[in-house]
Amino acid sequence: MITGTYAIHRIKTEEEAERIVEFFFSPHSFDDTRYTPGEEEQLRSLPYRALSGQVIFWYAKNEDDEIIGASCMAENDQKTGGYSWDYVVVHRDYRRWGIAATLLDHMLGYLRESSARYLMTYTCSLPEYKAIRNLFERNEFQLIGRCPDYYFEGEDRLIYWRRIS
């Protein structure tokens, strides 16, 4: 039985980036591990891109210093105050602890301090992604689009948007 606490951190070191990549590809992270070629490349590079300021990256650690969650976002290419939220994942044994919601709270705090206008995100239409869709809907995200067969045949991309106030 897992007990204890966790803390949220911003990524600062290459060692943290390496540990996060290991977590991403561990059996404890994503439910759907049929990564697209681009997805695998993103997961391997995003933590390192955070070190150069290209993305903003948070992660959760438990009291044993294990990575148990991670999430990142980046400002849109036009630099107009819109942000894109990529990847939120929580260790299987720590789900339902509120870690994803806490990571989102940290992002929203950062966005408010930065006077951001909106946060856009996306997920897959498969049943395995129902929990993340529920997280979006509970936190004022609106479903604004659907791209059929985006990931693979029969797997649509669902696009969500939320105004930052």
C-alpha positions in Angstrom: 0.0 0.0 0.0 1.3 3.4 -1.0 1.1 6.2 1.6 2.7 9.5 1.9 2.9 12.8 0.1 4.2 14.2 -3.1 5.6 17.6 -4.2 5.5 19.4 -7.6 8.7 20.8 -9.1 9.8 22.6 -12.2 12.5 20.8 -14.2 16.0 22.3 -13.7 18.6 19.7 -14.4 19.6 17.2 -17.1 19.4 14.4 -14.4 15.7 15.4 -13.8 15.1 15.4 -17.6 16.6 11.9 -17.9 14.6 10.6 -15.0 11.4 12.0 -16.5 12.1 10.3 -19.9 12.7 7.0 -18.0 9.3 7.5 -16.3 7.6 8.2 -19.6 8.7 4.9 -21.0 8.3 2.9 -17.8 5.4 0.4 -17.4 3.9 2.8 -14.8 3.1 5.8 -17.0 0.9 5.8 -20.1 -2.0 3.3 -20.5 -1.7 3.5 -24.3 1.9 2.8 -25.3 1.3 2.5 -29.0 3.2 5.7 -29.6 3.3 7.4 -32.9 6.8 8.1 -34.2 6.4 11.8 -33.5 5.0 11.1 -30.0 8.0 9.0 -29.1 10.4 11.7 -30.3 8.4 14.3 -28.3 8.5 12.3 -25.1 12.3 11.8 -25.4 13.0 15.5 -26.1 10.4 17.6 -24.2 12.1 17.4 -20.7 15.4 18.6 -22.3 13.6 21.3 -24.3 12.4 22.6 -20.9 16.0 23.2 -19.9 16.5 25.7 -22.7 13.2 27.4 -22.0 11.3 26.1 -25.1 8.7 24.5 -22.9 7.6 24.8 -19.3 7.7 21.5 -17.4 6.5 20.4 -14.0 6.8 17.0 -12.4 5.7 15.3 -9.2 8.0 13.3 -6.8 6.9 11.2 -3.9 8.7 11.1 -0.5 11.0 8.4 -1.9 12.2 10.8 -4.6 10.5 8.8 -7.4 8.9 10.6 -10.4 5.2 9.9 -10.1 3.8 12.5 -12.5 4.7 15.0 -15.2 3.2 17.6 -17.5 4.3 20.4 -19.8 3.1 23.3 -21.9 4.5 25.9 -24.3 3.5 29.3 -25.6 2.0 29.2 -29.1 4.3 29.8 -32.0 2.9 33.3 -32.5 3.8 34.3 -28.9 0.3 35.9 -28.5 -0.4 34.7 -25.0 -1.9 31.4 -25.9 -0.4 28.2 -24.6 -0.6 24.5 -25.6 -0.7 21.9 -22.9 1.1 18.6 -23.9 1.2 15.4 -21.9 0.0 14.9 -18.4 0.8 11.5 -17.0 0.6 10.0 -13.5 2.1 6.8 -12.2 -0.5 4.1 -12.2 -0.1 3.5 -8.5 -0.7 7.2 -7.7 -3.8 7.9 -9.8 -6.8 9.4 -8.0 -4.5 11.3 -5.6 -5.2 14.6 -7.4 -1.7 14.8 -9.0 -3.0 15.7 -12.5 -5.2 18.3 -11.0 -2.4 19.7 -8.9 -0.1 19.8 -12.0 -2.9 21.7 -13.8 -3.2 24.1 -10.9 0.5 24.9 -11.1 0.1 25.6 -14.8 -2.9 27.8 -14.4 -1.1 29.8 -11.7 1.8 30.3 -14.0 -0.5 31.3 -16.9 -2.4 33.9 -14.7 0.9 35.4 -13.5 2.0 35.6 -17.2 -1.3 37.2 -18.3 -1.9 34.4 -20.7 -5.1 34.4 -22.7 -5.9 30.7 -23.1 -4.7 27.2 -22.7 -5.4 24.6 -25.5 -4.9 20.9 -25.2 -5.9 17.7 -26.9 -6.4 14.0 -26.4 -7.5 10.8 -28.1 -11.1 9.7 -28.6 -10.4 6.1 -27.4 -12.0 4.9 -24.2 -8.6 4.7 -22.5 -8.5 8.5 -22.5 -11.8 9.0 -20.7 -10.2 10.0 -17.4 -8.2 12.9 -19.1 -11.3 14.1 -20.9 -13.1 14.2 -17.6 -10.2 16.2 -16.1 -10.5 18.7 -18.9 -14.3 19.0 -18.6 -14.2 19.4 -14.8 -11.7 22.3 -15.2 -13.7 24.5 -17.6 -12.2 23.2 -20.9 -14.5 23.2 -23.9 -14.3 20.6 -26.6 -13.7 22.8 -29.7 -12.7 20.4 -32.4 -12.3 16.8 -33.6 -9.8 15.7 -36.2 -10.8 12.2 -37.5 -8.2 9.4 -37.7 -5.4 11.8 -36.5 -3.4 9.3 -34.5 -4.3 6.0 -36.3 -7.3 4.8 -38.2 -10.3 5.2 -35.9 -8.5 7.3 -33.3 -9.6 10.9 -33.5 -7.8 13.9 -31.9 -10.1 15.9 -29.6 -9.1 19.5 -29.1 -10.0 21.4 -25.9 -9.7 25.1 -25.1 -10.0 27.1 -21.9 -9.8 30.9 -21.4 -7.5 32.0 -18.6 -9.0 34.6 -16.3 
